[in-house]
Amino acid sequence: MPVVIVGAGLLGLTSAFFLKRHGLDVVVIERQAEVGLETSFANGGMLHASQANPWNEPGVFLTALRMLGREDAALLVRLRSVPSLLRWGAAFVRESNPARYCRNFEKNARLARYSLAQMVTLRQAIGTDYDFMQRGTIKLYRTEAEVIAAAALCTQLLEWGINYQVLTPAAAVAIEPALGPIESRLAGGLFFPDDEAGDAYRFCRLLAAHLRALGVVFHFNTNVLGLTGDHHHVRAVRTTLDEHTAEAILLAAGSYTPLLTKSLGLRIAVAPVKGYSLTVPIKGWSGAPQVPVIDDHLHAAVCPLGDRLRIAGTAEFAGYDHALTPGRIDTLFRLVTELYPRFAPYLDRAEAAPWTGLRPMSSDGVGIMGRTRIAGLYLNTGHGPLGWTMAAGAGRLVADEIAGVSPELALAPYHVTRGT
């Protein structure tokens, strides 16, 4: 019997890759017409171990209250979503305790560093034709106090194997000349030389083609109706077309994973967080940026992807709502021209591609991976905004556990049972 994976995004595909390396038969079930069309489609583009800190940093509750109802807020909580978030939100706030936050930060940092190492194996198999680049990431700050605080936090990253440099405004511009017009507004920044970037959707297509050649079977346009089994063991995946008996079932269905486990009595603390992005052609701008940049003040990230720029910068708790909110897209247009004023004459709104997707966010900010208390059922979800960063490492670790191979990174801290 094969291993059946539900979900053909980054986490499902990387898991399939490493399962095949263990010699297992793999079937992937996807409700969309092809791979990578949901959360993986137009994410921020950055694979950055440097940004592995969970969102629920100490003081997050007061920050969220100040942003409540503000359409331009970087983190917007829709009032209609509050009832469904009460249990998850209580855990989210509880995990913002400084000691818990630091522990979760370390889990993420170690997984992210491991994941970037595993990307080397994937590139050896599929190549780099996904707008891959490894030029690091710059994070900018507007006050000296912010630079000092950020640098102090990053001393911890060194212990976890993540390198960084503190930058003056001039040094930031030397690395990324496109920042020249705003140099006088900057207090400094941090540079993370080991971070990567690339188009996740193009990566998914390359990886899927490789997997097909290896014999992985894909079923597209196939909705999962449920899992056949009970609170102790699962045996099959029921779909609109068929039932797939499995040796093991891996749920990599993003924000929809908790809906699939509910009937088995397995509660997963993952909530959908709507993320927005904007992809715009560079169109003849000879001074276009070459290095991914995160602006802490603007809460914006801009990533060069070949002849395009990917702008990401807002998040929204709105349940399972996929609607594009025009105001949030307008905010992204404004953010990119504030960061790169020289881009304004080249920015053609008619050619811009707005997007929104649901990030699966765990309540403690750490991905949920590996076996569950239900025999035969495995998870790979909950990585939130770090799905692209964590995909290779999470896929390798989960595949190792399914195959009965001792993972190189202990998986117990990432199991769904870690809080019980």
C-alpha positions in Angstrom: 0.0 0.0 0.0 1.2 3.5 -0.7 1.6 6.5 1.5 -1.2 8.9 0.6 -0.5 12.6 0.9 -3.4 15.1 1.0 -2.2 18.4 -0.4 0.1 19.2 -3.4 1.6 22.4 -2.0 5.2 22.9 -0.8 4.8 20.7 2.3 3.1 17.8 0.5 5.5 17.8 -2.4 8.7 17.9 -0.4 7.4 15.2 1.8 6.7 13.1 -1.3 10.2 13.7 -2.6 11.8 12.3 0.5 9.4 9.5 0.9 10.3 8.3 -2.7 14.0 8.5 -1.7 13.1 6.0 1.0 11.7 3.7 -1.7 8.0 4.1 -0.7 5.1 4.3 -3.2 3.4 7.7 -2.9 -0.1 9.0 -4.0 -0.8 12.7 -3.8 -4.4 14.0 -3.7 -5.1 17.6 -4.5 -8.4 19.5 -4.9 -7.0 22.0 -7.3 -6.2 21.4 -11.0 -2.4 21.3 -10.4 0.3 21.7 -7.8 1.0 24.9 -5.7 -2.2 26.8 -6.5 -3.2 27.7 -2.9 -0.9 29.0 -0.1 2.3 28.2 -2.0 1.2 30.1 -5.1 2.4 33.7 -4.5 4.0 33.8 -1.1 6.7 36.4 -0.1 9.4 34.5 -2.0 11.9 34.5 0.8 13.4 31.4 2.6 14.8 33.1 5.6 16.0 31.3 8.7 16.7 34.8 10.0 13.0 35.5 10.4 12.1 32.3 12.3 10.7 34.2 15.3 7.0 33.4 15.9 4.5 36.1 15.4 3.3 35.9 19.0 6.2 37.8 20.5 5.8 39.2 24.1 3.2 42.0 24.1 1.4 40.7 21.0 -2.0 40.9 22.7 -1.8 44.7 23.2 -0.5 45.1 19.7 -3.4 43.2 18.3 -5.9 45.3 20.3 -4.4 48.5 19.0 -4.8 47.2 15.4 -8.3 45.9 15.9 -10.6 47.1 13.1 -7.9 49.2 11.3 -8.0 48.4 7.6 -4.3 49.4 7.1 -3.1 47.4 10.1 -0.2 45.0 9.4 -2.1 42.4 11.5 -5.8 42.8 11.1 -8.4 40.8 13.2 -11.8 40.9 11.6 -14.5 41.1 14.4 -16.5 38.3 12.8 -13.6 35.9 13.2 -13.2 36.5 16.9 -15.6 33.8 18.1 -13.8 31.1 16.1 -10.5 32.2 17.4 -11.2 32.2 21.1 -9.6 28.9 22.0 -6.8 29.3 19.5 -6.2 32.9 20.5 -5.9 32.1 24.2 -3.2 29.6 23.3 -1.5 32.2 21.0 -1.4 34.7 23.8 -0.2 32.2 26.3 2.7 31.2 24.1 3.8 34.9 24.0 5.2 34.4 27.5 8.9 35.3 27.1 10.2 31.9 28.1 7.8 30.0 25.9 8.4 32.5 23.0 12.2 31.9 23.2 11.8 28.2 23.3 9.5 28.3 20.2 11.9 30.7 18.5 14.7 28.2 18.9 12.6 25.3 17.5 11.9 27.4 14.4 15.4 28.6 14.0 16.9 25.1 14.2 14.3 23.7 11.8 14.8 26.6 9.4 18.6 26.2 9.3 18.1 22.4 8.7 15.6 23.1 6.0 17.9 25.4 4.0 20.5 22.7 4.1 18.0 20.2 2.7 17.2 22.6 -0.2 20.6 21.7 -1.6 19.5 18.2 -2.1 16.3 19.3 -3.8 18.2 21.7 -6.1 20.5 18.8 -7.1 17.4 16.9 -8.2 15.4 19.7 -10.0 17.8 22.5 -10.7 17.4 26.2 -10.0 14.9 27.4 -12.6 12.5 28.9 -10.1 14.1 32.3 -9.9 16.5 31.0 -7.2 19.0 33.4 -5.7 21.1 33.3 -2.6 22.0 36.9 -1.9 20.9 37.2 1.7 18.2 39.4 3.2 18.3 43.0 4.5 16.1 44.0 7.3 15.7 47.8 7.8 15.0 49.9 10.8 14.1 53.6 11.2 15.4 54.3 14.7 18.6 53.6 16.5 16.8 51.9 19.4 15.2 49.4 17.0 18.6 48.6 15.5 20.1 48.0 18.9 17.2 45.9 20.1 17.2 43.8 16.9 20.9 43.2 17.0 20.6 42.1 20.7 18.0 39.6 19.7 20.1 38.3 16.9 23.0 37.4 19.2 20.8 34.4 20.0 20.7 33.5 16.3 24.4 33.0 16.3 24.1 30.3 18.9 21.6 28.5 16.5 24.0 28.8 13.5 22.4 31.8 11.8 24.8 34.5 10.7 24.1 38.2 10.6 25.8 41.6 10.2 24.8 45.0 11.6 24.5 47.6 8.9 24.8 51.4 8.8 22.4 53.1 6.4 25.4 53.5 4.0 26.3 49.8 4.3 22.7 48.8 3.5 22.7 51.0 0.4 26.1 49.5 -0.6 24.5 46.0 -0.6 21.3 47.2 -2.2 21.7 50.5 -4.2 18.0 50.8 -4.9 17.6 51.9 -1.3 19.6 55.1 -2.0 16.7 57.5 -2.1 15.6 56.5 1.5 19.1 56.3 3.0 18.5 59.5 5.1 15.4 57.9 6.7 17.2 54.8 7.8 18.9 54.2 11.2 20.5 51.0 10.0 19.7 47.4 9.5 20.7 43.8 9.6 22.0 41.6 6.8 21.5 37.9 6.8 23.9 36.5 4.2 22.6 32.8 4.2 19.0 33.5 3.4 17.6 32.5 0.0 14.7 33.4 -2.3 12.7 31.9 -5.1 9.3 31.5 -6.7 7.5 28.8 -4.7 5.0 28.1 -7.4 7.6 27.5 -10.0 9.5 25.3 -7.5 6.4 23.3 -7.0 5.9 22.7 -10.7 9.6 21.6 -11.2 9.4 19.3 -8.2 6.1 17.8 -9.4 7.5 17.0 -12.8 10.5 15.3 -11.1 8.1 13.3 -8.8 6.0 12.1 -11.8 9.2 10.8 -13.4 9.9 8.9 -10.2 6.4 7.3 -10.3 4.5 9.4 -7.8 0.8 9.3 -8.7 -1.2 12.6 -8.6 -5.0 12.9 -8.4 -6.0 16.5 -9.2 -9.5 18.1 -9.0 -10.2 15.6 -6.2 -11.9 16.7 -3.0 -11.3 14.8 0.2 -14.5 13.9 1.9 -13.0 12.4 5.0 -10.8 9.7 6.5 -11.8 6.1 7.0 -11.0 5.0 10.5 -11.6 5.8 14.2 -9.9 7.5 17.1 -7.2 4.8 17.1 -6.3 4.0 13.5 -6.9 5.4 10.0 -7.0 3.1 6.9 -8.0 5.2 3.9 -8.8 8.6 2.4 -12.3 9.0 1.0 -12.6 11.4 -2.0 -15.3 12.5 -4.4 -13.9 9.9 -6.9 -12.6 7.0 -4.9 -11.3 5.6 -1.6 -7.5 5.3 -1.3 -6.3 2.6 1.2 -3.0 3.6 2.6 -0.1 2.3 4.7 0.2 5.9 6.1 -1.8 9.1 5.5 0.0 12.4 5.6 -2.2 15.5 5.9 -0.4 18.5 4.3 -3.6 20.4 3.6 -2.6 23.7 5.2 -5.3 25.5 7.0 -7.8 22.8 6.1 -6.0 20.1 8.0 -7.9 20.6 11.2 -11.2 20.1 9.3 -10.0 16.7 8.2 -9.1 15.5 11.6 -12.1 16.8 13.5 -14.2 13.7 12.9 -11.5 11.5 14.4 -11.5 13.5 17.6 -8.1 15.0 16.9 -7.9 18.7 17.6 -5.1 20.7 15.8 -4.4 24.2 16.9 -4.1 25.7 13.5 -6.0 28.8 12.3 -6.1 30.3 8.8 -4.3 33.7 8.5 -5.0 35.5 5.2 -1.8 36.8 3.6 -1.6 39.2 0.7 1.0 39.7 -2.0 1.4 41.7 -5.2 3.6 40.7 -8.1 4.6 43.5 -10.5 6.9 43.5 -13.6 10.0 45.6 -13.3 9.6 46.8 -16.9 12.9 48.5 -17.8 13.9 49.9 -14.4 17.7 49.6 -14.7 18.1 50.3 -11.0 15.7 47.5 -9.8 16.6 45.8 -6.4 18.7 42.7 -6.5 18.4 41.7 -2.8 15.3 40.8 -0.8 14.4 43.6 1.7 12.2 43.6 4.8 11.2 47.0 6.2 10.3 46.7 9.8 8.7 50.2 9.9 6.5 49.6 6.9 5.8 45.9 7.8 6.6 45.2 4.1 8.8 42.7 2.3 9.9 43.1 -1.3 11.6 40.2 -3.1 13.1 40.3 -6.6 12.0 37.2 -8.6 13.6 37.4 -12.0 12.0 40.2 -13.9 9.3 40.7 -11.3 9.0 42.1 -7.7 6.9 40.3 -5.1 5.6 42.6 -2.4 4.1 41.1 0.7 3.1 42.9 3.8 -0.2 42.3 5.6 -2.0 39.5 7.4 -5.6 39.1 8.3 -7.6 36.9 10.6 -10.8 36.4 8.7 -11.6 32.7 8.9 -11.7 30.8 5.6 -12.4 33.9 3.5 -10.4 34.0 0.2 -11.8 37.4 -1.0 -9.2 40.0 -2.1 -9.8 43.2 -0.1 -9.0 46.2 -2.4 -7.7 48.3 0.5 -5.1 45.7 1.4 -3.8 45.6 -2.1 -3.7 49.4 -2.3 -1.6 49.3 0.9 1.0 47.0 -0.9 1.2 49.5 -3.8 1.9 52.2 -1.4 4.5 50.2 0.5 6.6 49.4 -2.5 6.8 53.0 -3.7 7.7 54.2 -0.2 10.5 51.7 0.0 11.6 52.3 -3.6 10.5 55.8 -4.7 12.4 55.4 -8.1 10.1 52.5 -9.0 7.0 54.7 -9.1 7.3 55.7 -12.9 7.7 52.1 -13.8 4.8 50.7 -11.7 1.9 49.7 -13.9 -1.1 48.8 -11.8 -2.8 47.2 -14.8 -0.1 44.6 -15.1 0.2 43.9 -11.3 -1.1 40.5 -10.1 -2.7 40.7 -6.6 -3.1 37.5 -4.6 -4.3 36.3 -1.3 -3.9 32.9 0.4 -4.5 31.3 3.8 -1.4 30.6 5.9 -1.9 27.7 8.3 -0.8 29.3 11.7 -0.2 27.1 14.7 -1.1 28.7 18.1 2.5 28.6 19.3 4.1 29.7 15.9 5.8 26.3 15.4 5.0 23.9 12.7 3.1 20.6 13.5 4.8 17.6 12.0 5.0 13.9 12.2 2.9 11.2 13.9 -0.2 11.6 15.9 -1.9 9.5 18.6 -3.9 7.9 15.7 -2.0 5.1 14.2 -1.2 5.7 10.5 -2.0 9.4 10.6 0.8 12.0 10.1 0.8 15.8 9.8 2.8 18.5 8.1 1.1 21.8 8.7 1.0 24.9 10.8 4.2 26.6 9.6 2.4 30.0 9.1 4.5 32.5 7.1 7.5 30.2 7.2 6.1 27.4 5.0 8.5 28.1 2.1 11.4 28.4 4.6 10.5 25.2 6.4 9.3 23.0 3.5 12.4 21.1 2.7 13.4 20.3 6.3 9.8 19.5 7.4 9.3 17.3 4.3 12.6 15.4 5.1 11.8 14.9 8.8 8.3 13.7 8.3 9.3 11.3 5.5 12.0 9.9 7.7 9.6 9.2 10.6 7.0 7.6 8.2 9.8 5.4 6.8 11.0 4.4 10.2 14.3 6.2 9.9 15.6 8.2 12.8 15.3 11.9 11.9 18.4 14.0 12.1 16.4 16.6 14.1 14.3 15.3 17.0 10.6 15.5 16.0 9.0 15.2 19.4 9.1 19.1 19.9 7.1 19.4 16.7 4.5 16.7 17.2 0.9 17.7 17.7 1.1 16.1 21.2 3.9 18.4 22.3 1.5 20.5 24.5 -0.2 17.6 26.2 
